[in-house]
Amino acid sequence: MDRLKQDLNSALRGFRRTPTFFVTAVAILGLGIGMSVAMFTVFRTVLVRRLPVIDQDRIVVMWTHRDPTVEFALGTKDLAAFRRETRTLRDVAGVAHWPAAPAPMMDGARSVPLNRSLVTGNFFELLGVKPVLGRLLRPSDDAVGMDNRYGSDVSKVLVLSYNAWRTKFGGDSAVIGRKLIEPYSRWQYTIVGVAPPGLDYPAGAEFWGPIWAGWSGGISSIAVGRLVSGATLKSARDEYFNISKRLHPEFGFTGAHATSFTETVVGKVAPVLTVLLAAVGLLLLIACLNVGNLLLLRASGRTREIAVRRALGAGYGDIARQLLVEAELLACAGGVLGLALGAALLRLLVRLAPPQLPRLDEVGLRGAPLVAAIAITGLAVVLFGVVPALVSARANLVSPLRFDSRAGTESRRRRTMRQLLVASQVALAMVMLAATALLARSLERLQRQDLGYVPDHLAILSFSVDAQRYDSLSKLLALGDQLLPRLRALPGVASASPILIPPLLGPNVWQWRFDREGQNETEAASNPAIPVETAGPEFFRVFGIPIVRGRAFVDTDRENAPMVVIVSESVARRFWPGENPIGKRIRLPPPSASVIGGSQWRTVVGLTRDNHLRSLREAFPAVYLPWHQSHWQTYVALRTTSDLGALLPAVRRVSHEIDPQLEVWYGRTMDQLLAEPLAQPRFGTLLMSSFGFAALVLAAVGLFGVMSSIVGEQTRELGIRMTLGAMPSDLRRSVLGRAVALASVGAVVGLAGAVATSRLFRSLLFEVSPLDPVALTSAGVLLFIVVVVAAYVPARRATRIDPVQALRAD
């Protein structure tokens, strides 16, 4: 014990004599450990840890399609028929196919916006989920025999998500039994339970309510089932497709999609987290190589010290124990700093993470990532610091004591090893810089693409109404006729239009199949589903969407007027290739007619371009219907000349003047809506940029250390060259040339590695090739600049060597 204490004191004294080495090594270790721990924790929580369901690999999620890129979900009545007939699934539940959507809820006098998802009562039972508080939904919560959509016999219960319970209700255990009121329907909900953390399906759901039987014909539902023993994903998909096709031959289904529940929950974020984890793994490796370089430099300077200690009687075991204590002390200091940095970075990651990242409520610092990171860095410390020193300790004692320091104290083999480590750091940094440049280019393309509309000064509002008072479409339209002129008259509002749904909800919501006039039944059945938008006379002016041909809607396009429609260019190419679509006619087939405006033939009066109203990444076709000839759900789009926040008080005043119970429950600018799909690529680019910057700094530190060592070792040589007439610029070029040559080898290897790993990025990029020359060239240029800057200080020092002092050096 006394020897260990002596070794510890000796190690501390040694580190105090070389504070620059100690601080640099600990900082590098802390940076590598902290970043790797934080990222590995997120990766492990989201992708590796099991979901809070029973046998998650036996749960499948399915829907049908005519176009494989667009899901088509069946109604809950069809789902019930499939449940009765299936032989591959033990049970089948349903989830409303639209994304978790915001719903205004009143908790007493407090407004609590919550993202709602509707599910069948057996949803949680099928998953095998256990509540944190209270109970979950039950099959009995699905109302039976309800004739009136707004009747009082509906089982109005809801289950909160764990994150919503913790963040919006303060984790209050007394929340069970609390009543929430939805202003739109005036329904009163009772909170009956809290779901466990990590149950993030559908993505972003903050509460689950039952799909009531009275809505079963109108709510399309994705099927969630549990496989029976022996059944496979493929057999369940084939069965679902065959039964769906038999139930609805008129829809012309071409196939069905089935995926595991795990992939459904985490699939979209898996590629970006995998790439980021690989990046942070490379960063940790660079940190280990950098510390190894520092330790090799320290070991080369301790060769004579160890030889002297051996000559004075220290045994090989004493030397080994001393070196191991120093290595452990260094690893522990780096681990402590890494733990603190990792905890801080993890909090920052959770704060910056996009809402699409699932299971954020489970993210927390755990032991496994920390142990793994410290083990790796500890191994690097032993490998690069202890082993070389131990080899030196076994060497001939006489040679180091006789060694002429003027010729250099570092062996050629050790110097070569250090140069290889630096080249490896540069190569790894090049891989990370190339990935950073690719993601940055992709994000730039995504943000600067032509959306087909003007998002600046565009706002989306929705009004909550008393559903018992406005219990028909005609009453809602009459309300809109009063509201819209008042909104247009407000200072700061340039134009206003009713819309069907908020932008960027995806192509799966409100999409219908249209028949073209002149098609036979077989041809019509093959028509794809097309997203539908409803619009007022100012719709295209509000969104800044140009009319390519024909006209926009006018105020006379109402219920008793001729039915009209505006189509986008890809719809026109599909139905009338090479022809002028103006004057042509389409209609909704009878199965859809009762939902949105009837099955009368509609004349095309306008043509517009495809746009990104439904999706940021892809332009979709669209069919536009006049709002008085289709449907309205109280959503309004405003083109403003001032900030939305400044307008909202006036909007609320106008709505209350029309109806005291009319409330603005949803108000978002288009920039806010666009920020949601941009959040994930921005998050990935920000993290990759951080990792790339850290890798670049570490590589620069390693190169600086090697070049400083080389200049120090060649002091006598450089002095002789200056005595013989060498100019300072010659020496500077010589040192810089060696640094550039060393870095160039690493950069070429790194570029090859970036090309080899480019397939990992393909799914993350938007309109950018994984071999994009601009991105790869930019990464190379940045690396070259940093290499020159890192090597310049040692090169400059080489030109300031005093030849006389250099020749007199021992």
N, C-alpha and C positions, 0 to 999 in steps of 0.2 A: 504493500500500500504506500509505503514511504517512497519507493522507487517511482511509482506511478505519479505521486504528488510532485516529485522532483522533475519527472519528464514533463508534466503539465506546466510547471513553473518555467522550465527551460523553453518550452514551446511558446509560451506567452512572451518571454523575454525576446525570443527570436522574432516573433511577429512585431513586437514593439520596435525592434531595430530595422525592420523592413515594412513600415506601415503602408507604403504605396502598394506593395505586393498583396498584403493582407486585405486591404480595403477593396482593391480591384478584384481579387479572386472571390471574395465574399459577395460583392455586388453582382458579378457575373453569375455566380451560383444562384443567388437570390432571384435574379431576373429569370433565369432558365427554369428554376423550380416553381416560382410563383406563376408564371404564364402557363406552364405545362399543367400545374395542379388545377388552375382555374378552368382551362379549356377541357382537360380530361374529365373534370367533375361534371361539366355541362354535357359532354358527350356520353358519359356513363349513365347519367340520370335520364337523358332523353332517349337514347338508343339502346342501351345495354340492360338497364334495370327492368325487371318485369313490370308490366302494367298491373294495376290493382284489380285484375279479373282472374277468373279460374280458367286454366288451360287456354290461354290467349291464342295459341296456335291453331285451335280447333274452331275459332270464330271467323266467319267470312262475311264480307260486305259485298252486295251485288246490286247491279242495275242493268237494264236493257238499253239498247241503242239502235238507231238507224245509221247514225254517223258515229264511229268509235270515239271521236273527240268530244262528243256531246252526250251526256247521260240522259236517259229517259226513264223516269221513275213511275211506277204504277201507283194507283190509288190504294188506300188502305183496305177497301173492300176486296180488291184483287189480291192484296197481300194475305188477307184472311183465307181466300180460296187457295192460294199457294200453300199456306200453312197446313190446310187440310189434306192436300194432295202430295206433298213432298215425302220422299223416301230417303233422301240424303241428309236431311237436317232434323235434329231432334226437336228444335223449336225455332220459330221465326218471329222476330220483332221488326218494327218499322221506325224509321227516322225521317222526318220531313226533309225533302231533298234540297231545300234551299239552305244557304249557310246560316249559322247562328246570327240572328238579326236583332238589332237593338229594340227594346220595348220599354216604354215609359212606365214605371211603377211608382205608386205613391205609398210611402211608409208613413202613415199619419199625414203631417204637413210637409214631410220631406220627400223630394223627388229623387228616386234612385233608378238611374238608367241601367238596365240589365240586358245582356244578350240572351235571347230566348231560343230554345230548341224544343220542338214538339216530338215526342216519342210515344210509342205504344206502352201500355201499362206493364207489359212483361219485359221491357227493355233491360232493366237492372237485374231482374231475376235471371234472364238469359245469360247475362255477363257474369253472374255470380258475384256481384259487388256487395260489400258490406258497408253500411253507413257509418259515418263518424258520429253523427247525432241523429236521433229520431229514427225515421224509417225512410225507405225509398218508395218509388211508385210501385203499385201493384196492378195486376190485371183488373181488379175491381174498380180501379180509378178511371177506367175507360167507361164513359157513360153509355148506357144502352137504351135504345128506343126514344132518343130525343128528337122531337119533331121540329122544335123551334130553335134556330141557331143561337138565339140569345135567351133561351129558357133558363129557368132557375134550378133545374134538376141536374145541371152539369157538375161533375166532381171537380171543383176548382182547387186543386192542390198543386204544389210545386216543390221541387228539390233543388236546393242551392248547390253550386259548385263549391269546393273547398276554398278556392281562391277568393270567390265573391263573398263567401261567409267571413273570411278573415279580413279582407280589405274594405268591404262596403258595409259590413255589419259588426266590425270590430272583434270577430271571433266570439261573440256573445252566445253562451250556451242557452240563454233564455229566448233565442230567436225562434225556437220551435213553437208553433201555434200562432205566431205573429201574422197579422192580416196585411196583405198588399193589394192595392186596387189599381187595375189597368184603366186609365182614363178613356181609351178608345172604345172598349166594350162595356165599361163600368162593371166588369167582373171583379169579384173579390176572391183573391187567392189566399190559401192558408199554407204557410211554410211547414212542411211535415218532416223534412230531413236535410242533412248535409252529406253530399257525396264524398268519397275519400279523395285525397290529393292524387293528382296524376291522371284522373279520368277526364281527358281533354278531347271528347268526341260528342258532337261535331266540334271542330276547332273553334275555340273562343266562347263556347257555351258557358253562360253563368247561371242559368237555371233551366231545368227540364220540366215541361208540363205535358200532360197526356194529350194525345190526338183523340178528340172526342168523336164518338160514332156519328154525331150529327154533321161532322165535317168530312166523313170518310170518303165521299165521292169527289171532294174538291181538293184534298191534300195528297199530293204525290209523295210516295215514301220509298226510300232506299231500304232494301231488305238486309237485315242483319240476322244471321243464323248460326247455330252451333252444329257442327258436323257430327253425324252418328259414327260409331266405330266402323272403320273400313272405308268410309266415304272420303273422297278427295275434293280439292278445290275445283278441279276440272269437272268432275261428275256433278257437283252442286251447280256449277255454272251452266252446264248443258241442260240439266233438268229445269233450272229457272228459265232459261231461254225457251225451251219447248213449251212449258206451261204458259208462259207469258204470250207466246205467239198464238197458242190456241185460244187464250182468253180474249185476245184483241188482234185478230187477223188484219183488221183494217189499218192498224198502225204500221204494218210492213217492217217489223223488227228484222234486223240483219244479224244480230248477235247479242251477247250479254257479256258483261264484265264482272269478274269476281276477284277479290283481293283479300288478303288476310287482314284481320282487325289491326294487328300491329303495324302493318305497312300503311293502312289507312290513317292511323293516328300520327305516325312519325315519318311517313314516306317522303313528303315534300322537303323536309329539313335534313333528311339523312345525307344527301350529297354534300351540302355546304358544311355540315358539321364534320363529315369525314375528311373533307379537304382541309378544314381548319385544324383538325386534330393532327393530320399529317404535317401541316405547317409548323404547329407548335412542337411536334416531335423533332422536326429538323432543327428548330430553334434550340431545343434542349441539347441536341447533339452538337450544335455549334458552340453552345456554352461549355459543354464538356471538353470539346477540342480546344477551346480558348484557355480554359483553366489548365488543361494539360500542357499547353504551350508555356504558360506562366510557370508551372511546376517544373517543366524540363529546364527552363532558363534558371530557375532557382537551384535545381539539382546540379547543373553544370558549374554554378558558382560555389557549391558546397563540397566539391570533390576533395579539395585540399583540406577543408575543415574536418571531413570525415576521416581522411587519412591521418591527420594529426591526432584525432581522438583515438583512433585505433593504435597509433604508435605509443600513446600515453597509457595504453592498457585497457581501453574500453572493448568489451566483447562484441561479437557480431550481433548477439541477442539484444545487447543494450542499444546498439545503433538502430536495429529494426524496431524495437519498442518505441524509441524516441520518435522515429519517423511515422510510425502508425498513430501515435498520440497526436502529432501535428496534423496528420491527414484527417483524423476523426474530429479534431477541434475545428478545422477548416470546414469540413462537411456539416458539422452541427451549426456553426455560425451561418453558413449559407442556407441551411434548412430552416433555421428560425426566421431569417429574413424572408426566405421564400414563402414560409407559412403566412407571415403577416402580409406580404405582397399578394399572395394568392387569395387570401380572404378579401382584401380590398378590391382586387380585380374581379372576383366573383360577384361581389355586390354591384360593381359597375357593369358587368356583363348582363346581369339580370335587369338592371335599370335600362340598359340600352337595347336589350333583346326585343325583336319585333313581336307583336302579339301572336303571330302565326307559330312561334316557337312553342311547342307543347310542353307540358309538365314543368313549367317554370315554378309552380308552387312547391315542387319537390327539390329544387336545386339548393344544395347546401354543401359546405365543405365536409368531405368524408375522409377517412383514414387511408383507404387504398391508393388513391392517386398520389397523396403525399408520400406514403411509404415507397411507392414505385419510383417517384422522381428522386427522392433522397438516395435510394439504393443505386440508381443509375449514376448520379453524380458522385456518390461515394466510391463506386467502382472506378469512375474516371480518375478521381483523386489518387486512389491506390495505384492504378495502372500507370498513370503518367508521372506521378510524384514519388511514390514510395519505391516502386520497382526499379527505376533507373538509379535511385540513390542506393538501394540495396546492392545492385550490381556493382556500383562504384565501391561500396564498402568491402566487397570480396576481392577487389582488384589488388594488384601489387602495391604495397604501401610506399615503395621508394619512388616510383615514377611520378605520382602526383606531387611529392615533395620537391622533386627536382625539376618539375615542369616550368618552363620559361613562360611567364604570363605574357610576354611581349608577342609570343607566337599564337596566343589565344588559349583559352582554357576549355573550350568546348570541342569535343571530338567531332570528326567529320560525320560519323554515323548519327550522332545526336542532332547535329545541325541539319542534316538531311531530314531526320524525323520531324523536326520543328517546321521545316519548310513544307513538308508534305501535309502537316496539320493545318498550316495556313492556307495552302492550296485547297484543301478539303473544305475549310470554312468558306472560302470565296465561292467554291462550286455550289455549296448548299445555299449560300446567300443569293447566288444567281438564280437558282431554282425558285426561291421564294420571291425574289424581285420580279421574275417573269410572271409568276402567278398573280402577284399584286397588280402588275401592269395590265394583264388580261382582264381581271375583274374590274379594274378602274375604267378601262376602255369600254367594257360591256355596260357598266353603270352609266357612263356618259352617253352611249348610244340609246340606252333605255330612257334616260331623262330628256334627251333632245329629239326623240323621234316625233314625227308629225302625227298627232293624235286624231286629226280630222275634225277637231273642234278647238275652241279657245278656252283653256281652263282658268285664265286670269279673271278675277272679279266675277266668278261664277259661284253661286251658293245654292244649296239644296235644303229645302225646309219640308217638314211634314207637320200636320196638325192632328191632334187627337180630338175625336168627336164622340158624342154620346151615341153609341151604336143603336140604342133603342129608339132614339129620336130620328136618326138618319138611317133608317132600316131598309132603304132601297137606293138603287143607283140614281134614280131621277132626283131624289132629295139631295144626294151628294153633289150631283151636277148643278143643281140650283144653288147650293152653298158655294160652289166654286165660282158661279157666275156673279155672286155678290162679292166674294173675296178678291178675285183677281184684279178687277178695276181699282179697288182700294189700294192694293199692293203696288200697282203700276203708278199710282199717283203719289206715292211716298217719295220725299226727297232722298236721293241716293239710289233709287231703283230706276234703271234704264228700260228694262222690259221684264216680263214675267210670263211663264207658261206652265200649265199643268203637265206632269209627267207620270208615268206608270210606276216606276221603281227608281231607287237611287242608282247612279252609275256604278260600274265596276262590280256588280253582283255576279257576273259570269253569264255565259250563254245559256245555262241550264234553267234559268228562271224566266217564266213567261215566254216560252218558245213554242210555236205551233207549226203544223204542216198546212200549207196552202195548196189549193187546186188551181191550175191554170186553165183558162177557158180553152176548150178544144181538146183537152186530154181525155183519154179513155180511163176507165177505172184502174187498169193495171199500171198505166203510166203515172197516174196521180198517186198511187200507193208508194211509188218509189221516190216521191218528192221529199227532200230533207226538211227537218224542223228548222224554222227560222226565228230568231229572236224578234219579239214584237215590242214596239214602243208606241205609247200614245202621246199625242202632241196637240198643243193649242196653236192658234194662228201665229204666235210669236216664238214658237219653239226653236226654229232654225236660226232666228236672230239671237235668241238667248244664248244658244250654244255656239254660235259662230260657225254653223255647218252650212256650206254653200249648196244652193240648189243648182245642179248641173244643167238640168233641162226641165221645162215645165214650170209649175208654180208651187208655192208653199200652200199650206192650209189657210183658209179664210174663215171669218166668223160665221158665215152662212153654212159651213159644213157641219150641219147639226142632224138631230134625230130623223126629221122628216125630209131631209134633203137627199139627193142622190149620194150613194155610198162611194167614197173615194179613198185612195190610198197613195202613199209615196213609197217608193222602193229604192234600195241602194243598188249600186252598179253590179255587184256580183249576183244579186237576185235577178236583175234584168238579163245578165249573161246566161244564167241558168234557164230561165223561162223563155226568153226571146233572143237567142244568140244572133248578133249582127243586125237586129231590128231596133226600131225606135219603140221603147216601151210605152210612151205616152198614148193613152187611149186604150191600151190593152186591159184585160180584166182578170182578176184572181178572186178567190173566195176561201173562207174557212170551211172545211168539210163539216157536215152536220154534227159529228161527235163533239166538236169544239164550239159550235155555234152558240150554245146556251151560255158559254162562259164569257165571251168577249164579242159582243156586237152582232150576232146573227150570222146566217150563212148566205146572205145576199151577195151577188157579184159586185165587186168593188172596182171602180175604174182608176187606173194609174194616172195621176195628174202631175206627178213630179218625180224627178230622179236625183239622187244624191250619192255621194261617195260612201264607201264602207268606212267605218271609224272605230275608235277604241273606246266607245262608251261602255261596252260590257267587260272589256279586259284590257289591261295596260299592254300586255305583250303581243296581242294579236288583234288585228282588225276583223270584225265580224260583219256579215250581212245583216240587214235589218229591214223590217216592214213597219212603216209608220202609219198609224190610224188616227183620225181626228178623235179627240177625247170625248166629244158628244156622240160619237158613233162607236164607242168601244167601252172603255172602263176607266175609272179613276179611284185612287186610294189615298187622296188628300196630300200627295207629294206635289211640290211646286219648285220650279227652278227660277232663279232670279239672276239677271245680269245687273251688277251693281256698279256704282261709281264711288262707293265708300266701303269701309270695313263692315263685315257682317255683324260684329259685336256692337257697332254703333247703330245698326239698323234694327236689331232685335227688339228694343223697347217700343219703337214705333209699330213694328209688326204685331207685337202682342196687344198694343192698344187698339189697333184696327180690328184684330180678331175678336177681342172682347166686346167691341162695339157691335159687331155682327151677331155674336153669340157669347154670352158670359162664360159658357163652358168650353169654348173653343180655345185650345191651348197649343202653343208651339212646343212640341216635345222633341223635335229633331231638327238640328241646324248645323250644317257642315259646309265649309267651303270646298271647292273642287280640289284645291291644293291639299287640304287635309285628307280627302278621299284618296288622292293619288299617293299620298305619303304612306298609306298602308301597304299596297303592293310593292312600293319602293323600299320599305323598311328592311326586308330580308336581304336584298342585294346590297343595300347601304351598310347593313350590319356586317355582312361577310366581307365587303371591301374594306371597311374600317378595321376589322380585326386583322385581316391579311396584311393591310398596310402597316399596322402596328407591329406585327410579327416580322414583316419584311424590313422595317426600319431598325428594329432591334437586331436582326440578323446582320444587317449592313454595318451597324455600329460595332458589333462583336467582331465581325470580319476585319474591320478597320483597326480595331484594337490589337487583334492578333498580328496583322501585317505590320503595324507600328512597332510592336514588341520585337518581332523578328528583325526588322530593318535596324532598329536601335541596337540590338544585340550584335548584328553584323558589323555595324559601324564601330561599336565598342571593341569588338574582337580585332578589327583591322586598323586600329589606331596607328600602330607602328607602320603598317604598309602604306596607309594614306599619307603619313608624315614623310616617308621616303619619296613617294610620288610627287608630293608638293616640293620637296627639296630638289628633286630632279627637274622641276619646271612645270609640273602639271598645273593647269589653271583651275580655280575653284569651280567654274562652270563645268569643266570636264569631270571633276569628282562628283558634282551634283547629278550630272547626266548618268554617270555610271551607277550611282546608288538608285536613282529613279528608274533607270532601265532594268536593273535587277528586280526591283519591286514590281514593275509592270509585267516583266516576263513571268515572274512567279504568279501574279494574279491572273495573267492571261491564260495560263495552263488551267487554273481553277475555273475561270469563266467559260472556257471552251467545254470543259467537262460538265459544268453546270448547265450550259445551254443544251448540251446533248441530253442531260437528265430532264430538263424542262420539256424538251420535245417528246422524250419517252413517256413522261407522265401527263402529257397534255390531254389524254382521253379522260382523265379524272375531272377536267374542267368543262367538258363539252356541254353537260346538262345545266351548267351554271351560267353559261355565256349567252348573250343576246346580240345577234347579228355581228359576232366577232369570231373569227377562226381561232382555234387553240394554237395555231402557228402564225398568228397575226404578226407581220413583220414590224409594224409600228410599235407594238407592245414589247416585243423581244429586243428591238433596237434601243428603245427607251431604257429598258432595264439594263442593257449592256453599257450604254453611255453613262447612266447614273453610277453604275458600279465603277467604271473607269475613273470618273471624277473623284469619287471617294477614295479609290486606291491612290491616286496621285496626291490628294490632300494628306492621306495618312502617311505616305512615304516622304512627303516634302520636309517635314521637321527633321527626321534623321539625315536626310540628304543635305539639308542646310547646315546641320551640325558638323557634317563631314568636311564642309568647306571652311570651318572655323577652327580646325585643329592647328595648334601651334607646332610646326615641324620640329623645333628644338625640344619641346616638352615630349613630343611623341617619341623621338629617338632616345631620350633619357629614361622613358618609362620602363619599369621593371618587367 
